[in-house]
Amino acid sequence: MLKSHVVKTDMDGITILLDTQKNEYYALNDTAVAWISLVETGAEEYIAYQTLANQYEVPIHQIHEDISIFLNALKRKGWIE
């Protein structure tokens, strides 16, 4: 999912994505961290959405909307494939 020049790391209890080429970073909220973890472990998108909806007790359409905004931001930065 993440391009090779983007690394996920923790800094003072906050998970961030760091672009090692441009020295830019993006702080992640808990939902984004959970999404990336699910996808990196091979979960299909629908399962990831359902898992997060259950975990945060919100409608699946809200999770889908939030994750879409997050993924679009990463795409604009060129950080995901």
C-alpha positions, 0 to 999 in steps of 0.5 A: 500500500505505502510506497517504499519511500514512505515509512510508518513510525511512532513518535511520542505515542503518535503514529506518523507517515514519513516521506523520506524523500521530501522530509514531509510527515502526516500524523495519523488518527487511530482509525487511519492506523487501524486501517493501514494495519488491517490492509497490511495484514491482508484484509480485504477492503470490505472486511477492513471497513466492517471491522472498523465500523464494529470497533468504533460503533459507527455506520460503515458508510461513515468509515468508508467516507473517512477512509476515502478522505484519508486515502485521497490525501495520501494519493495527492501526496504520491505516498500510496500505490 
